[in-house]
Amino acid sequence: MTRFSRRAFLEKAAAGAAAAGIFSAARGLHASPLGLPIGSQAWPHRRRVRDGDLAGLCKDLAALGVGTLELCSPGYPEFAGLADGKQTRKVIEDHGLKCPSAHFTMDDMRTKQPQMIAWAKDIGMTQMGVATLAEGPRAGRRRWTSSSAPRTNTTAWARPRPPPASCSSSTTRSSRRHTSTAGWSTRS
């Protein structure tokens, strides 16, 4: 076995690190190898949003290379300050970010669905989702099945969508129910 002095080891390690740096610079490594924008949820940063620092948050995320931001609806107390969708969109886009989606409370979707869809369109969203279908954070499956499931089905079908292009015009609503996606689309 060959013996290396500490100096020889450090010289070889430094040469290897320099070669790796030159190689990676020549290849042009990117944080987004698929060419898709890197995104972040706003939920981990909810204190900043609650404190009115959405602009600072967007600036920091853009500096990190984030391109999309997923919000939460104003139905969440920490995000109540984002109720003006047009102003929220301006702040987000002023920092080079886009907001394609958000989480909504089930209560928002049951009681204020048209307003939430309008808010999502104002921001430029194409997707809306709910984080949980349960009544509360600790609701068990039995309670959800007996109370929330029927109401959730009613909410999901409150705004029926036209049948997919592949369906014939004689397709009934009940047969489309099984081919439809869960969630709501802000596209008309």
VOPAGU-2260 file (C-alpha; in pm, 1 decimal, decimal comma):
REM VOPAGU-2260
SITE   aa  ch    i         X         Y         Z
SITE  MET   A    0       0,0       0,0       0,0
SITE  THR   A    1     133,6     337,9     -99,7
SITE  ARG   A    2     174,3     592,9     170,9
SITE  PHE   A    3      50,3     946,0     117,5
SITE  SER   A    4     170,9    1239,1     309,7
SITE  ARG   A    5     -86,5    1486,3     423,6
SITE  ARG   A    6      48,2    1736,9     171,2
SITE  ALA   A    7      21,3    1489,8    -120,5
SITE  PHE   A    8    -334,5    1400,8     -19,0
SITE  LEU   A    9    -441,8    1766,6      -7,5
SITE  GLU   A   10    -278,8    1836,6    -345,5
SITE  LYS   A   11    -465,3    1547,1    -510,1
SITE  ALA   A   12    -792,3    1641,1    -339,9
SITE  ALA   A   13    -759,3    2003,2    -453,9
SITE  ALA   A   14    -680,5    1893,3    -809,9
SITE  GLY   A   15    -985,5    1664,4    -809,2
SITE  ALA   A   16   -1211,3    1939,6    -676,6
SITE  ALA   A   17   -1084,3    2183,1    -940,6
SITE  ALA   A   18   -1143,2    1927,4   -1216,3
SITE  ALA   A   19   -1497,5    1864,7   -1088,6
SITE  GLY   A   20   -1564,4    2239,7   -1083,3
SITE  ILE   A   21   -1441,1    2284,0   -1439,9
SITE  PHE   A   22   -1641,9    1983,7   -1558,0
SITE  SER   A   23   -1964,9    2102,3   -1395,8
SITE  ALA   A   24   -1920,3    2456,3   -1531,0
SITE  ALA   A   25   -1862,5    2318,3   -1880,2
SITE  ARG   A   26   -2176,8    2104,0   -1859,6
SITE  GLY   A   27   -2389,1    2393,4   -1740,7
SITE  LEU   A   28   -2561,7    2217,6   -1450,6
SITE  HIS   A   29   -2901,2    2357,2   -1362,9
SITE  ALA   A   30   -3126,2    2310,3   -1063,3
SITE  SER   A   31   -3405,7    2222,1   -1303,7
SITE  PRO   A   32   -3273,9    1941,2   -1524,3
SITE  LEU   A   33   -3616,8    1879,4   -1682,7
SITE  GLY   A   34   -3661,2    2243,0   -1775,2
SITE  LEU   A   35   -3960,0    2280,0   -1543,2
SITE  PRO   A   36   -3973,1    2563,2   -1290,5
SITE  ILE   A   37   -3886,8    2481,7    -930,5
SITE  GLY   A   38   -4185,5    2546,9    -704,2
SITE  SER   A   39   -4254,5    2604,6    -337,8
SITE  GLN   A   40   -4562,2    2592,9    -120,8
SITE  ALA   A   41   -4640,6    2904,6      80,3
SITE  TRP   A   42   -4759,1    2700,0     380,1
SITE  PRO   A   43   -4411,0    2665,6     538,4
SITE  HIS   A   44   -4378,0    3044,6     511,5
SITE  ARG   A   45   -4726,3    3123,2     644,2
SITE  ARG   A   46   -4597,8    3344,0     926,3
SITE  ARG   A   47   -4437,4    3578,2     675,0
SITE  VAL   A   48   -4756,6    3587,1     470,4
SITE  ARG   A   49   -4962,9    3650,1     785,1
SITE  ASP   A   50   -4727,8    3933,1     881,7
SITE  GLY   A   51   -4781,5    4097,6     541,3
SITE  ASP   A   52   -4441,8    4009,9     392,4
SITE  LEU   A   53   -4555,0    3837,3      72,4
SITE  ALA   A   54   -4331,9    4066,6    -136,6
SITE  GLY   A   55   -4025,6    3981,8      74,0
SITE  LEU   A   56   -4107,3    3612,3      57,7
SITE  CYS   A   57   -4142,5    3625,3    -322,0
SITE  LYS   A   58   -3812,8    3813,4    -350,3
SITE  ASP   A   59   -3632,3    3554,6    -135,9
SITE  LEU   A   60   -3784,0    3259,9    -323,5
SITE  ALA   A   61   -3695,9    3411,2    -661,7
SITE  ALA   A   62   -3336,5    3462,9    -543,4
SITE  LEU   A   63   -3322,7    3089,9    -462,7
SITE  GLY   A   64   -3435,2    3001,1    -815,9
SITE  VAL   A   65   -3798,4    2922,6    -734,5
SITE  GLY   A   66   -4031,0    2993,2   -1027,7
SITE  THR   A   67   -4375,4    2894,9    -899,6
SITE  LEU   A   68   -4552,4    2948,7    -569,8
SITE  GLU   A   69   -4847,7    2747,8    -442,2
SITE  LEU   A   70   -5067,8    2955,0    -214,0
SITE  CYS   A   71   -5344,1    2877,1      31,1
SITE  SER   A   72   -5682,9    3042,9       0,3
SITE  PRO   A   73   -5786,7    3336,7     216,8
SITE  GLY   A   74   -6000,6    3082,0     404,8
SITE  TYR   A   75   -5687,5    2991,4     600,3
SITE  PRO   A   76   -5639,7    3255,7     873,0
SITE  GLU   A   77   -5271,7    3310,3     789,1
SITE  PHE   A   78   -5362,5    3388,4     426,6
SITE  ALA   A   79   -5662,3    3616,2     490,1
SITE  GLY   A   80   -5449,9    3914,7     382,2
SITE  LEU   A   81   -5437,5    3775,8      26,9
SITE  ALA   A   82   -5811,9    3824,0     -30,7
SITE  ASP   A   83   -5748,8    4075,5    -313,2
SITE  GLY   A   84   -5653,4    3833,6    -590,2
SITE  LYS   A   85   -5544,0    4099,9    -840,0
SITE  GLN   A   86   -5308,6    4266,5    -589,9
SITE  THR   A   87   -5171,0    3927,5    -483,6
SITE  ARG   A   88   -5103,8    3838,7    -847,9
SITE  LYS   A   89   -4921,4    4168,2    -903,3
SITE  VAL   A   90   -4692,5    4109,2    -602,7
SITE  ILE   A   91   -4614,5    3753,7    -717,8
SITE  GLU   A   92   -4551,2    3845,7   -1081,9
SITE  ASP   A   93   -4344,9    4154,4    -989,0
SITE  HIS   A   94   -4087,1    3909,5    -855,4
SITE  GLY   A   95   -4093,0    3685,3   -1161,8
SITE  LEU   A   96   -4301,1    3408,9   -1003,4
SITE  LYS   A   97   -4621,9    3240,1   -1113,9
SITE  CYS   A   98   -4897,5    3088,2    -901,9
SITE  PRO   A   99   -5063,7    2796,3   -1082,6
SITE  SER   A  100   -5245,5    2647,5    -783,7
SITE  ALA   A  101   -5359,9    2678,3    -423,7
SITE  HIS   A  102   -5508,6    2476,2    -141,0
SITE  PHE   A  103   -5861,8    2565,4     -34,4
SITE  THR   A  104   -6053,8    2471,7     276,7
SITE  MET   A  105   -6346,5    2240,6     224,9
SITE  ASP   A  106   -6563,5    2508,2     384,0
SITE  ASP   A  107   -6447,5    2753,0     112,1
SITE  MET   A  108   -6551,5    2510,0    -157,5
SITE  ARG   A  109   -6887,5    2431,7       4,0
SITE  THR   A  110   -7000,6    2781,0      95,6
SITE  LYS   A  111   -6802,0    3026,1    -120,7
SITE  GLN   A  112   -6715,1    2826,5    -430,6
SITE  PRO   A  113   -6794,8    3098,3    -689,8
SITE  GLN   A  114   -6593,0    3357,9    -495,4
SITE  MET   A  115   -6298,5    3118,1    -457,5
SITE  ILE   A  116   -6303,1    3035,8    -829,7
SITE  ALA   A  117   -6306,7    3409,0    -908,2
SITE  TRP   A  118   -6013,9    3463,2    -665,7
SITE  ALA   A  119   -5817,9    3180,9    -830,0
SITE  LYS   A  120   -5880,0    3326,0   -1176,8
SITE  ASP   A  121   -5769,8    3672,7   -1058,7
SITE  ILE   A  122   -5437,3    3524,6    -950,8
SITE  GLY   A  123   -5401,0    3325,1   -1274,2
SITE  MET   A  124   -5442,4    2977,2   -1126,9
SITE  THR   A  125   -5536,3    2678,3   -1334,7
SITE  GLN   A  126   -5570,0    2429,3   -1046,3
SITE  MET   A  127   -5754,0    2424,8    -715,3
SITE  GLY   A  128   -5729,7    2156,9    -449,0
SITE  VAL   A  129   -5837,5    2080,5     -97,1
SITE  ALA   A  130   -5590,3    1955,0     161,1
SITE  THR   A  131   -5844,3    1737,9     342,2
SITE  LEU   A  132   -6204,3    1635,3     296,3
SITE  ALA   A  133   -6257,8    1588,3     668,7
SITE  GLU   A  134   -6456,6    1831,6     882,8
SITE  GLY   A  135   -6163,6    1903,3    1108,7
SITE  PRO   A  136   -5799,8    1809,1    1155,8
SITE  ARG   A  137   -5878,7    1517,7    1387,8
SITE  ALA   A  138   -6195,8    1381,1    1228,3
SITE  GLY   A  139   -6188,3    1003,8    1208,9
SITE  ARG   A  140   -6283,9     797,0     905,7
SITE  ARG   A  141   -6623,1     691,9    1044,4
SITE  ARG   A  142   -6719,2    1052,2    1117,6
SITE  TRP   A  143   -6600,7    1164,7     773,8
SITE  THR   A  144   -6789,1     886,8     597,6
SITE  SER   A  145   -7116,7     959,0     775,2
SITE  SER   A  146   -7113,4    1339,4     761,8
SITE  SER   A  147   -6864,0    1475,8     510,6
SITE  ALA   A  148   -6876,6    1227,7     225,0
SITE  PRO   A  149   -7232,5    1309,3     112,0
SITE  ARG   A  150   -7166,7    1684,4     136,9
SITE  THR   A  151   -6836,0    1647,0     -49,4
SITE  ASN   A  152   -7007,7    1464,8    -335,3
SITE  THR   A  153   -7269,7    1738,8    -354,2
SITE  THR   A  154   -6998,4    2007,0    -363,8
SITE  ALA   A  155   -6796,6    1826,7    -630,7
SITE  TRP   A  156   -7099,3    1808,4    -858,3
SITE  ALA   A  157   -7222,7    2161,0    -788,7
SITE  ARG   A  158   -7061,3    2283,0   -1112,4
SITE  PRO   A  159   -7097,5    1996,8   -1360,0
SITE  ARG   A  160   -6845,2    1994,7   -1639,5
SITE  PRO   A  161   -6923,3    1904,3   -1998,3
SITE  PRO   A  162   -6844,1    1545,4   -2094,8
SITE  PRO   A  163   -6496,3    1473,6   -2230,4
SITE  ALA   A  164   -6462,0    1497,3   -2607,7
SITE  SER   A  165   -6430,8    1118,5   -2625,6
SITE  CYS   A  166   -6783,4    1072,1   -2480,1
SITE  SER   A  167   -7085,1    1067,1   -2702,4
SITE  SER   A  168   -7359,3    1324,8   -2652,2
SITE  SER   A  169   -7587,4    1054,9   -2510,3
SITE  THR   A  170   -7353,5     991,7   -2214,4
SITE  THR   A  171   -7539,3    1030,9   -1887,7
SITE  ARG   A  172   -7415,4    1224,9   -1588,5
SITE  SER   A  173   -7387,4     911,2   -1376,6
SITE  SER   A  174   -7158,0     741,7   -1628,3
SITE  ARG   A  175   -6933,6    1051,4   -1645,4
SITE  ARG   A  176   -6900,4    1057,9   -1267,8
SITE  HIS   A  177   -6649,0     775,8   -1273,2
SITE  THR   A  178   -6429,7     926,3   -1545,7
SITE  SER   A  179   -6412,2    1274,3   -1394,7
SITE  THR   A  180   -6110,5    1392,7   -1198,6
SITE  ALA   A  181   -6129,8    1488,2    -833,1
SITE  GLY   A  182   -6086,3    1856,7    -774,0
SITE  TRP   A  183   -6187,8    2171,0    -951,9
SITE  SER   A  184   -6058,4    2341,6   -1258,3
SITE  THR   A  185   -6061,7    2718,4   -1295,9
SITE  ARG   A  186   -6078,1    2686,5   -1671,2
SITE  SER   A  187   -6421,1    2756,4   -1817,4
